[in-house]
Amino acid sequence: MKTDPESFIRANTALSAPPHVPEIRLHLADEAHDLWLKTEDELDALGLPPPFWAFAWAGGQGLARHILDNPDLVAGKTVLDFACGSGLVAIAAIRAGAATVMASDIDPWSAAATRLNADANGVDFDFRHTDLVGTDHGWEVVLAGDVFYDRAMAALIRPWFEGLARRGAAVLVGDPGRAYCPRDDMELLATYMVPVTRALEDSDIKRTSVFRVTG
């Protein structure tokens, strides 16, 4: 029997506030939920990709915090939240006054999680379940939380980000020290100490930086 994403998310998460962005509530999994303990094979049996949408990753928390504290970065502008996961950064952008926000993720479960989280925060934005890498819809701001997690992904998105920056978009990245983040080739805007779950990150606090991509 096919698993209904919204029902599954409601049953396996709880509405809670990410510690670094307490003004936003998300459907998140923690140690109290079976989802936390499921193996990859068990998830596959449910037709469920790894549930990245169920956790508030440090890169997204740091980027969301920066947007909320510096609303001029997005206010009145068209914004893309790339690889949005839970939709945390998109919600922060709307809260900070963005004119429009497009959230995108290739994980179909992210669509359901993002919709539920938007509803929980009383906001609305467009979601695209498509691979936008290499495209340009004229966004004035592109936001990406924790996207440099492996070599292949970094090699794919880095030239795209740089191209968008060259044409004038503000491309902002939140990164908690991932190995493939090209930090030396970006402008450092801010650094935050973000509380995280040790089971996910092998740490209680992640030093998380917000960068602006230079073209």
C-alpha positions as CSV (number, residue, x, y, z in Angstrom):
1,M,0.0,0.0,0.0
2,K,1.3,3.4,-1.0
3,T,2.4,5.6,2.0
4,D,0.6,9.0,2.1
5,P,3.4,11.5,2.7
6,E,1.4,14.0,4.7
7,S,0.0,11.4,7.0
8,F,3.4,9.8,7.4
9,I,5.0,13.1,8.3
10,R,2.4,14.0,10.8
11,A,2.7,10.6,12.5
12,N,6.5,10.5,12.6
13,T,7.4,14.0,13.5
14,A,6.4,16.7,15.9
15,L,6.0,20.5,15.5
16,S,9.0,22.0,17.2
17,A,11.3,25.0,16.8
18,P,14.8,24.7,15.5
19,P,17.1,25.9,18.4
20,H,18.8,28.6,16.3
21,V,15.5,29.8,14.7
22,P,13.0,29.6,17.5
23,E,10.4,31.8,15.8
24,I,9.8,29.2,13.2
25,R,8.1,25.8,13.8
26,L,8.8,22.7,11.7
27,H,7.6,19.1,11.6
28,L,10.9,17.5,12.8
29,A,11.9,14.0,13.9
30,D,13.9,13.4,17.0
31,E,14.9,10.4,19.1
32,A,11.3,9.9,20.3
33,H,10.2,9.1,16.7
34,D,10.6,5.7,14.9
35,L,11.8,7.6,11.8
36,W,15.0,8.5,13.6
37,L,15.8,4.8,14.0
38,K,14.8,3.4,10.6
39,T,17.5,1.8,8.5
40,E,17.9,2.7,4.8
41,D,16.4,-0.7,3.9
42,E,13.3,0.0,6.1
43,L,12.9,3.4,4.5
44,D,13.2,1.9,1.0
45,A,10.5,-0.6,1.8
46,L,8.2,2.4,2.6
47,G,9.2,4.1,-0.7
48,L,10.8,6.8,1.4
49,P,14.2,8.4,0.4
50,P,16.5,9.4,3.2
51,P,14.3,11.9,5.1
52,F,16.5,15.0,5.0
53,W,13.4,17.1,5.3
54,A,12.8,15.8,8.8
55,F,15.8,17.6,10.3
56,A,16.8,21.2,10.7
57,W,20.4,21.0,9.4
58,A,23.0,23.5,10.7
59,G,23.6,25.1,7.3
60,G,19.9,25.9,6.9
61,Q,19.5,27.1,10.5
62,G,22.5,29.5,10.1
63,L,21.2,30.8,6.8
64,A,17.7,31.2,8.0
65,R,19.0,33.1,11.1
66,H,21.0,35.4,8.9
67,I,18.1,36.2,6.6
68,L,15.8,37.0,9.6
69,D,18.4,39.2,11.2
70,N,19.2,41.0,7.9
71,P,15.9,41.2,6.1
72,D,17.2,43.8,3.6
73,L,18.9,40.9,1.9
74,V,15.6,39.5,0.6
75,A,12.9,42.2,1.3
76,G,10.9,43.0,-1.9
77,K,13.0,40.6,-4.0
78,T,12.4,37.3,-5.9
79,V,14.0,34.4,-4.1
80,L,14.9,30.8,-4.7
81,D,15.4,28.4,-1.8
82,F,17.4,25.7,-3.6
83,A,17.4,22.1,-2.2
84,C,14.9,23.4,0.4
85,G,14.4,20.2,2.4
86,S,12.0,21.2,5.2
87,G,11.4,24.7,3.7
88,L,13.0,26.4,6.7
89,V,15.0,28.9,4.6
90,A,12.0,29.7,2.3
91,I,9.8,30.4,5.4
92,A,12.5,32.7,6.8
93,A,12.7,34.6,3.5
94,I,8.9,35.1,3.4
95,R,9.0,36.2,7.1
96,A,11.8,38.7,6.1
97,G,9.6,40.3,3.4
98,A,10.6,38.6,0.2
99,A,8.3,39.5,-2.7
100,T,8.1,35.9,-3.9
101,V,9.8,32.7,-2.9
102,M,10.3,29.6,-5.0
103,A,11.4,26.5,-3.0
104,S,12.8,23.6,-4.9
105,D,13.9,20.0,-4.1
106,I,14.1,16.8,-6.1
107,D,12.8,14.8,-3.2
108,P,9.0,14.4,-3.6
109,W,8.6,14.0,0.2
110,S,10.1,17.5,0.6
111,A,7.1,18.9,-1.2
112,A,4.7,17.5,1.5
113,A,7.0,18.5,4.4
114,T,7.5,22.0,3.0
115,R,3.7,22.4,2.5
116,L,3.0,21.3,6.0
117,N,5.7,23.6,7.5
118,A,4.5,26.6,5.4
119,D,1.0,26.0,6.8
120,A,2.3,25.7,10.3
121,N,3.9,29.1,10.0
122,G,1.1,30.9,8.2
123,V,3.0,31.5,5.0
124,D,2.7,30.6,1.3
125,F,5.2,30.1,-1.5
126,D,5.7,28.2,-4.7
127,F,7.3,24.7,-4.6
128,R,9.0,23.1,-7.6
129,H,9.7,19.4,-7.5
130,T,12.3,19.6,-10.2
131,D,16.0,19.9,-10.8
132,L,16.7,23.6,-11.3
133,V,20.5,23.3,-11.6
134,G,21.7,25.1,-14.7
135,T,18.4,27.1,-15.1
136,D,17.8,30.8,-14.4
137,H,14.3,32.1,-13.7
138,G,15.7,35.6,-13.0
139,W,15.8,35.3,-9.2
140,E,17.3,38.2,-7.5
141,V,18.4,36.1,-4.5
142,V,19.4,32.4,-4.4
143,L,19.6,30.7,-1.0
144,A,21.2,27.3,-0.3
145,G,21.6,25.7,3.1
146,D,24.1,22.8,3.5
147,V,24.4,21.8,-0.2
148,F,28.2,21.1,-0.4
149,Y,27.9,17.7,1.3
150,D,29.6,15.6,-1.4
151,R,32.1,16.0,-4.2
152,A,29.6,15.3,-7.0
153,M,27.0,17.8,-5.8
154,A,29.7,20.5,-5.2
155,A,31.0,20.0,-8.8
156,L,27.5,20.3,-10.2
157,I,26.2,23.4,-8.4
158,R,29.4,25.5,-8.0
159,P,29.6,26.7,-11.7
160,W,25.8,27.3,-11.7
161,F,26.0,29.4,-8.5
162,E,28.9,31.4,-9.9
163,G,27.1,32.0,-13.2
164,L,24.0,33.3,-11.3
165,A,26.3,35.6,-9.3
166,R,28.0,37.0,-12.4
167,R,24.6,37.9,-13.8
168,G,23.8,39.9,-10.6
169,A,22.0,37.5,-8.3
170,A,22.9,37.4,-4.6
171,V,23.8,33.8,-4.0
172,L,24.0,33.0,-0.3
173,V,25.1,29.7,1.1
174,G,24.9,28.4,4.7
175,D,27.6,25.8,5.4
176,P,28.7,24.0,8.6
177,G,32.2,23.2,7.5
178,R,31.4,20.5,4.9
179,A,34.6,19.2,3.1
180,Y,33.6,20.3,-0.4
181,C,32.5,23.8,0.4
182,P,34.6,26.2,-1.7
183,R,34.8,28.7,1.2
184,D,38.1,30.3,0.0
185,D,36.4,31.5,-3.1
186,M,33.4,33.0,-1.4
187,E,32.8,36.1,0.7
188,L,32.2,35.4,4.4
189,L,29.2,37.3,5.7
190,A,28.7,35.8,9.2
191,T,29.4,32.9,11.4
192,Y,27.0,31.3,13.9
193,M,27.3,28.6,16.6
194,V,24.3,26.4,15.8
195,P,23.0,23.7,18.3
196,V,22.6,20.4,16.5
197,T,21.8,16.8,17.3
198,R,24.9,14.8,18.1
199,A,23.5,11.6,16.5
200,L,23.4,13.5,13.1
201,E,26.5,15.6,13.3
202,D,28.8,14.0,15.9
203,S,28.7,17.3,17.7
204,D,26.4,19.4,19.9
205,I,27.4,22.6,18.2
206,K,28.3,23.3,14.6
207,R,30.2,26.4,13.6
208,T,28.2,27.5,10.6
209,S,29.1,30.2,8.2
210,V,27.0,32.2,5.7
211,F,28.9,33.0,2.5
212,R,28.1,35.1,-0.6
213,V,29.2,33.4,-3.9
214,T,31.3,35.6,-6.1
215,G,31.2,35.2,-9.8
